[in-house]
Amino acid sequence: MRLCKMAVRGGLTNSCEKKRSKKQRRNAEFQRIARRDKKAFFSDQCKEIEEKNRMGKTRDLFKKIRDTKGTFHAKMGSIKDRNGMDLTEAEDIKKRWQEYTEELYKKDLHNSDNHDGVITHLEPDILECEVKWALESITTNKARGGDGIPLELFQILKDDAVKVLHSICQQIWKTQQWPQDWKRSVFIPIPKKGNAKECSNYCTIALISHATKVMLKIVQARLQQYMNRELPDVQAGFRKGRGNRDQIANIRWIMEKAREFQRSIYFCFIDYAKTFDCVDHNKLWKILKEMGIPDHLICLLRNLYADQEATIRTGHGTTDWFQIGKGVHQGCILSPCLFVYLNSMQSTS
């Protein structure tokens, strides 16, 4: 009887070992095939990316890269309070972000704006073709603003959207009063170099509604003629047809000439801290006036920046709305233009 039981056990053990061995072989074969197919898949993807790069299809190239590597979702962990203590609770983190941003954009009390807000002598009316051009010139696949309306909706509605937006823009143009929703922005903190726990090591990008961008595009186009007339030729940044490549070419030319004539040269690179965040509104309006910008356009900008509100979108939710007293927003269409005005005139003076 005992021998019989031992024989049965031995048979079951051998059978289990055979099954286990067979399972291991199949698993190894599956892993080998999966690695082979994965390698082949990424090889095909790389070939397609290289082909798009060779053909100069930049948009398709970066879209393919994003699709291949997947979307990166930045996670915002703990941050430090003003005393350097770590904050880990969601509500504390949100309060700290609001505290920091409110302080960053707080208006100087001694710089009061006594502008009455209304100009009677108006510039020529906005045309429907300007609204249509503004809609078509806004880049697609961009994040939505606080209203949650995608740009593609306006593109689907076509002429109907143009008529509605033209009516709204024309109303703003005549009254110089902006809808409060259009003066609200959602700030997204983007980490820069340095300690990610310090709020000061983030830049804040403003998400603005696409409807607002249409009006801002039109205002920017009206300002452009004055910008081209007043700004010096050495200003290359944020100007159509120019860029950093022009300054790089100038630097190379200077270096070549210095080497040719055996001269010493010195370069000074200035990195402004919180460049867009510290623009004083009253100084900006004064400089625009000195540059000959029409009072109507200045009034529009003044009323746009008056009583502005913002909220911070963190990984733990959004903060309460708070007032913006200075600075121009990173992510706003007009911000580079306005900053160049201010910086250029201050440098000249």
Backbone torsions as a table, in degrees:
resi	resn	phi	psi	omega
1	MET	NA	-44.4	179.5
2	ARG	-63.8	-41.4	179.2
3	LEU	-62.4	-36.5	180.0
4	CYS	-64.7	-45.0	179.6
5	LYS	-63.4	-40.8	179.8
6	MET	-64.0	-38.0	179.2
7	ALA	-65.5	-41.8	179.3
8	VAL	-64.2	-44.9	179.0
9	ARG	-60.9	-42.6	179.7
10	GLY	-62.3	-39.9	178.9
11	GLY	-66.0	-41.3	179.1
12	LEU	-64.9	-39.8	179.9
13	THR	-63.0	-46.0	179.4
14	ASN	-62.2	-39.0	-179.9
15	SER	-65.4	-42.8	179.1
16	CYS	-64.6	-40.3	179.7
17	GLU	-65.3	-38.9	178.2
18	LYS	-64.3	-42.4	179.1
19	LYS	-65.0	-40.9	180.0
20	ARG	-64.6	-42.8	179.3
21	SER	-63.8	-40.7	178.8
22	LYS	-65.0	-40.4	179.2
23	LYS	-64.7	-40.9	179.3
24	GLN	-64.2	-40.1	178.8
25	ARG	-64.5	-42.1	179.5
26	ARG	-66.1	-39.4	178.7
27	ASN	-64.6	-42.2	178.2
28	ALA	-63.5	-40.0	178.7
29	GLU	-65.3	-40.9	178.5
30	PHE	-62.5	-44.7	179.3
31	GLN	-62.1	-39.8	-180.0
32	ARG	-64.5	-44.4	179.7
33	ILE	-65.9	-40.5	179.5
34	ALA	-62.7	-42.7	178.1
35	ARG	-64.0	-40.3	179.7
36	ARG	-63.4	-46.7	-178.6
37	ASP	-67.0	-37.5	178.4
38	LYS	-64.3	-42.3	178.7
39	LYS	-63.8	-41.4	179.1
40	ALA	-65.7	-39.8	-179.7
41	PHE	-62.1	-49.6	-178.3
42	PHE	-69.1	-28.9	175.4
43	SER	-64.3	-43.1	177.7
44	ASP	-65.0	-40.6	179.4
45	GLN	-63.0	-42.4	-180.0
46	CYS	-64.9	-39.0	177.8
47	LYS	-63.1	-40.8	179.3
48	GLU	-66.5	-39.9	178.2
49	ILE	-64.3	-43.7	179.0
50	GLU	-63.1	-37.0	179.4
51	GLU	-66.6	-42.2	178.4
52	LYS	-66.3	-35.9	177.3
53	ASN	-66.8	-40.4	179.5
54	ARG	-64.1	-36.5	-177.9
55	MET	-84.5	-5.1	177.6
56	GLY	76.8	19.6	178.5
57	LYS	-85.7	80.7	-172.1
58	THR	-62.5	-46.5	-178.1
59	ARG	-61.0	-47.9	179.7
60	ASP	-64.7	-34.1	179.8
61	LEU	-61.2	-53.0	-177.2
62	PHE	-70.8	-30.8	175.7
63	LYS	-64.4	-42.1	179.1
64	LYS	-65.3	-39.8	178.5
65	ILE	-63.0	-44.1	179.2
66	ARG	-63.2	-43.0	-179.4
67	ASP	-64.3	-34.8	-176.7
68	THR	-74.9	-45.9	-175.9
69	LYS	-87.5	-11.8	-179.5
70	GLY	85.6	167.1	-178.5
71	THR	-88.1	131.4	177.5
72	PHE	-89.3	124.6	177.4
73	HIS	-108.4	106.5	-179.0
74	ALA	-67.2	132.6	178.9
75	LYS	-103.8	125.9	-179.9
76	MET	-93.9	112.1	-178.8
77	GLY	-89.1	-145.3	-179.0
78	SER	-73.5	154.1	175.0
79	ILE	-130.6	171.8	-178.7
80	LYS	-100.7	148.1	174.3
81	ASP	-82.3	-176.1	-176.1
82	ARG	-65.1	-18.8	179.2
83	ASN	-96.4	3.5	178.0
84	GLY	87.0	9.4	178.8
85	MET	-88.4	139.1	-179.5
86	ASP	-69.4	137.0	175.2
87	LEU	-113.8	129.0	-178.1
88	THR	-120.4	-21.4	-179.7
89	GLU	-76.6	140.1	-175.5
90	ALA	-56.4	-46.9	-177.7
91	GLU	-65.8	-37.7	178.8
92	ASP	-65.8	-39.7	179.5
93	ILE	-64.9	-44.3	178.5
94	LYS	-62.2	-42.9	179.7
95	LYS	-64.6	-38.6	179.6
96	ARG	-65.3	-41.5	179.0
97	TRP	-63.8	-41.4	179.0
98	GLN	-66.4	-41.7	179.2
99	GLU	-60.9	-46.2	-178.3
100	TYR	-64.7	-46.0	-176.0
101	THR	-70.6	-38.7	176.4
102	GLU	-60.2	-41.3	179.9
103	GLU	-68.4	-37.4	-179.4
104	LEU	-64.5	-41.0	-175.8
105	TYR	-101.6	15.6	-178.0
106	LYS	-69.3	133.6	-178.9
107	LYS	-74.5	138.4	176.1
108	ASP	-68.3	128.9	-175.0
109	LEU	-65.0	-30.5	-177.4
110	HIS	-80.6	-6.4	179.8
111	ASN	-106.2	74.3	179.6
112	SER	-85.4	145.3	-179.8
113	ASP	-104.2	114.9	-177.4
114	ASN	-96.8	19.1	-177.9
115	HIS	-66.9	133.9	-177.6
116	ASP	-80.2	-16.5	170.6
117	GLY	91.1	2.6	-178.4
118	VAL	-134.9	131.5	175.8
119	ILE	-120.5	132.5	-177.4
120	THR	-90.2	-30.5	179.3
121	HIS	-86.7	106.1	-172.3
122	LEU	-100.1	152.4	171.9
123	GLU	-73.5	166.1	179.5
124	PRO	-54.5	145.3	-176.6
125	ASP	-59.6	157.7	174.9
126	ILE	-75.8	135.2	179.3
127	LEU	-97.5	155.3	177.5
128	GLU	-61.1	-35.0	-179.8
129	CYS	-64.7	-30.5	176.2
130	GLU	-67.4	-41.4	178.0
131	VAL	-64.0	-43.6	179.3
132	LYS	-62.2	-43.3	178.0
133	TRP	-62.4	-43.3	-179.1
134	ALA	-61.7	-42.6	178.8
135	LEU	-62.3	-43.4	-177.1
136	GLU	-71.5	-25.9	-176.3
137	SER	-86.6	-12.6	178.6
138	ILE	-75.0	131.3	-177.6
139	THR	-66.7	135.6	178.9
140	THR	-80.5	175.1	179.1
141	ASN	60.3	34.1	177.3
142	LYS	-104.2	156.1	-179.0
143	ALA	-63.3	147.9	178.7
144	ARG	-77.8	157.7	175.9
145	GLY	-84.6	-163.8	-178.0
146	GLY	-64.7	-23.1	-179.6
147	ASP	-80.1	-11.8	177.2
148	GLY	74.6	9.9	-177.8
149	ILE	-90.4	121.6	179.0
150	PRO	-77.6	154.0	178.8
151	LEU	-62.2	-33.0	-177.2
152	GLU	-60.3	-26.8	178.4
153	LEU	-63.9	-44.3	177.9
154	PHE	-64.2	-36.4	-179.7
155	GLN	-68.8	-33.4	177.6
156	ILE	-69.7	-40.7	-178.3
157	LEU	-72.4	-22.0	175.1
158	LYS	52.7	-117.9	-173.4
159	ASP	-61.2	-34.4	178.6
160	ASP	-62.8	-41.9	178.3
161	ALA	-65.4	-40.1	179.7
162	VAL	-61.2	-43.3	-179.1
163	LYS	-64.8	-44.6	-179.6
164	VAL	-65.0	-47.5	-179.3
165	LEU	-65.5	-36.6	177.9
166	HIS	-62.1	-41.4	179.1
167	SER	-63.0	-43.5	180.0
168	ILE	-66.7	-46.5	-178.8
169	CYS	-63.0	-39.3	179.2
170	GLN	-66.3	-35.7	177.0
171	GLN	-64.9	-43.2	176.9
172	ILE	-63.3	-42.0	-177.8
173	TRP	-59.6	-41.3	-176.5
174	LYS	-79.3	-41.7	-176.5
175	THR	-88.9	-18.3	-175.3
176	GLN	60.7	22.2	178.4
177	GLN	-114.2	127.2	-177.5
178	TRP	-95.7	143.1	172.5
179	PRO	-58.4	140.1	-177.2
180	GLN	-60.6	-34.0	177.8
181	ASP	-62.1	-30.9	179.7
182	TRP	-77.8	-12.0	179.3
183	LYS	-101.2	9.0	178.7
184	ARG	-104.6	139.7	-179.7
185	SER	-131.3	149.8	173.5
186	VAL	-106.2	117.8	-178.9
187	PHE	-90.3	133.3	175.5
188	ILE	-113.0	116.4	177.5
189	PRO	-73.5	124.8	178.6
190	ILE	-112.9	121.2	-177.4
191	PRO	-67.7	141.9	174.6
192	LYS	-111.1	-162.7	177.2
193	LYS	-70.1	153.1	177.8
194	GLY	107.6	-171.6	-177.2
195	ASN	-67.6	117.9	-177.4
196	ALA	-72.5	-5.4	177.9
197	LYS	-87.9	-8.6	179.8
198	GLU	-96.5	125.1	179.5
199	CYS	-60.1	-31.0	-177.9
200	SER	-68.9	-14.6	178.6
201	ASN	-93.1	21.4	175.4
202	TYR	-121.6	147.4	167.4
203	CYS	-107.0	147.9	-176.6
204	THR	-105.2	119.3	177.3
205	ILE	-97.2	131.1	-177.3
206	ALA	-91.9	126.6	171.8
207	LEU	-91.0	118.4	-176.3
208	ILE	-117.0	143.3	-178.4
209	SER	-62.7	149.2	-178.9
210	HIS	-67.3	-30.3	176.7
211	ALA	-63.2	-40.8	177.6
212	THR	-64.2	-39.0	-178.9
213	LYS	-60.6	-34.1	179.1
214	VAL	-60.1	-48.8	179.5
215	MET	-64.9	-40.8	-179.7
216	LEU	-64.8	-36.4	177.0
217	LYS	-61.3	-42.5	-179.3
218	ILE	-66.2	-44.3	178.4
219	VAL	-62.8	-41.6	179.2
220	GLN	-61.1	-42.7	179.3
221	ALA	-63.6	-37.1	178.2
222	ARG	-68.3	-32.5	179.5
223	LEU	-77.0	-24.1	-170.1
224	GLN	-58.5	-39.4	-177.7
225	GLN	-62.7	-36.5	178.8
226	TYR	-74.2	-34.2	179.1
227	MET	-63.5	-46.3	-179.0
228	ASN	-64.4	-29.9	-177.3
229	ARG	-79.5	-35.8	-170.6
230	GLU	-95.7	-32.7	-173.8
231	LEU	-75.7	143.7	-180.0
232	PRO	-72.2	161.2	-178.8
233	ASP	-65.5	-26.2	-177.6
234	VAL	-71.2	-14.6	177.9
235	GLN	-80.6	108.6	-177.3
236	ALA	-106.6	-29.5	-176.6
237	GLY	-69.5	143.0	176.4
238	PHE	60.3	32.0	177.5
239	ARG	-127.7	138.4	-176.6
240	LYS	-63.0	132.0	179.0
241	GLY	81.5	1.8	179.2
242	ARG	-131.3	169.0	179.6
243	GLY	-179.9	-172.2	-178.3
244	ASN	-62.7	-26.4	-179.6
245	ARG	-60.7	-31.6	178.5
246	ASP	-65.4	-42.7	-179.9
247	GLN	-70.6	-35.2	176.8
248	ILE	-63.2	-41.9	177.9
249	ALA	-63.2	-39.8	178.3
250	ASN	-63.8	-42.3	179.8
251	ILE	-63.2	-42.9	179.2
252	ARG	-62.7	-40.9	179.7
253	TRP	-64.0	-42.8	178.9
254	ILE	-62.8	-42.1	180.0
255	MET	-64.4	-40.3	179.3
256	GLU	-64.1	-42.6	179.6
257	LYS	-67.9	-38.0	178.4
258	ALA	-63.6	-39.9	178.3
259	ARG	-68.5	-38.6	-179.2
260	GLU	-63.4	-41.3	-177.7
261	PHE	-100.9	10.1	176.5
262	GLN	53.6	53.2	178.6
263	ARG	-112.4	150.4	175.3
264	SER	-86.6	141.3	176.8
265	ILE	-129.1	151.6	-179.2
266	TYR	-133.2	133.7	178.7
267	PHE	-116.0	141.0	177.7
268	CYS	-121.5	117.2	178.5
269	PHE	-105.1	123.2	-178.4
270	ILE	-109.9	124.5	178.3
271	ASP	-110.5	108.8	-179.7
272	TYR	-73.5	134.6	176.2
273	ALA	-85.1	131.9	178.8
274	LYS	49.9	51.6	-172.1
275	THR	-52.8	-58.3	-175.4
276	PHE	-73.6	-24.9	-172.7
277	ASP	-76.5	-19.1	-171.5
278	CYS	-107.3	10.2	-179.6
279	VAL	-65.9	125.5	177.6
280	ASP	-83.1	122.2	-175.1
281	HIS	-62.6	-44.3	-177.2
282	ASN	-63.4	-38.7	176.0
283	LYS	-64.4	-38.9	179.9
284	LEU	-62.8	-46.4	-179.8
285	TRP	-63.6	-37.5	179.5
286	LYS	-64.2	-43.1	-179.5
287	ILE	-67.6	-40.8	177.4
288	LEU	-60.7	-38.5	177.9
289	LYS	-64.1	-44.0	-179.5
290	GLU	-65.9	-27.6	180.0
291	MET	-81.2	-4.3	178.1
292	GLY	88.5	16.5	176.5
293	ILE	-68.4	133.5	-179.0
294	PRO	-57.0	144.9	-179.9
295	ASP	-57.8	-33.2	-179.3
296	HIS	-61.8	-45.3	180.0
297	LEU	-67.9	-40.0	178.2
298	ILE	-63.2	-40.4	179.5
299	CYS	-63.4	-40.8	177.4
300	LEU	-59.9	-45.4	-179.9
301	LEU	-66.7	-40.5	-180.0
302	ARG	-59.9	-47.2	-178.2
303	ASN	-72.2	-25.7	174.8
304	LEU	-66.0	-42.1	-176.6
305	TYR	-86.2	-9.5	177.1
306	ALA	-78.4	134.6	176.8
307	ASP	58.2	35.1	176.0
308	GLN	-72.8	148.0	179.0
309	GLU	-128.5	154.4	179.2
310	ALA	-149.0	160.3	172.6
311	THR	-135.7	153.1	179.1
312	ILE	-102.5	127.4	175.4
313	ARG	-95.9	111.5	179.9
314	THR	-107.5	177.3	176.0
315	GLY	-71.0	-5.6	-178.9
316	HIS	-115.0	15.7	-179.0
317	GLY	112.4	-176.6	-178.6
318	THR	-99.9	153.7	179.0
319	THR	-85.2	178.0	172.4
320	ASP	-70.8	160.7	177.3
321	TRP	-73.7	142.8	178.9
322	PHE	-140.8	163.2	-175.5
323	GLN	-82.3	146.8	175.3
324	ILE	-110.0	121.6	-175.4
325	GLY	-108.4	-13.9	179.2
326	LYS	-157.8	172.5	178.6
327	GLY	88.1	161.3	170.9
328	VAL	-118.4	145.6	-169.5
329	HIS	-79.8	134.0	168.8
330	GLN	-71.7	127.7	-176.1
331	GLY	106.9	-14.1	177.8
332	CYS	-85.3	139.9	-177.4
333	ILE	-60.0	-38.3	-175.2
334	LEU	-80.6	-20.2	-170.3
335	SER	-57.8	-49.4	179.3
336	PRO	-59.3	-41.3	179.9
337	CYS	-61.1	-48.3	-178.4
338	LEU	-66.4	-39.0	-179.9
339	PHE	-66.1	-40.4	178.9
340	VAL	-62.3	-42.0	175.2
341	TYR	-53.6	-54.8	-174.5
342	LEU	-63.2	-48.4	-175.9
343	ASN	-65.9	-41.8	-178.1
344	SER	-65.1	-45.2	-178.0
345	MET	-69.7	-36.0	177.8
346	GLN	-67.4	-38.6	178.8
347	SER	-65.7	-39.4	179.7
348	THR	-65.3	-43.3	-179.5
349	SER	-69.9	NA	NA
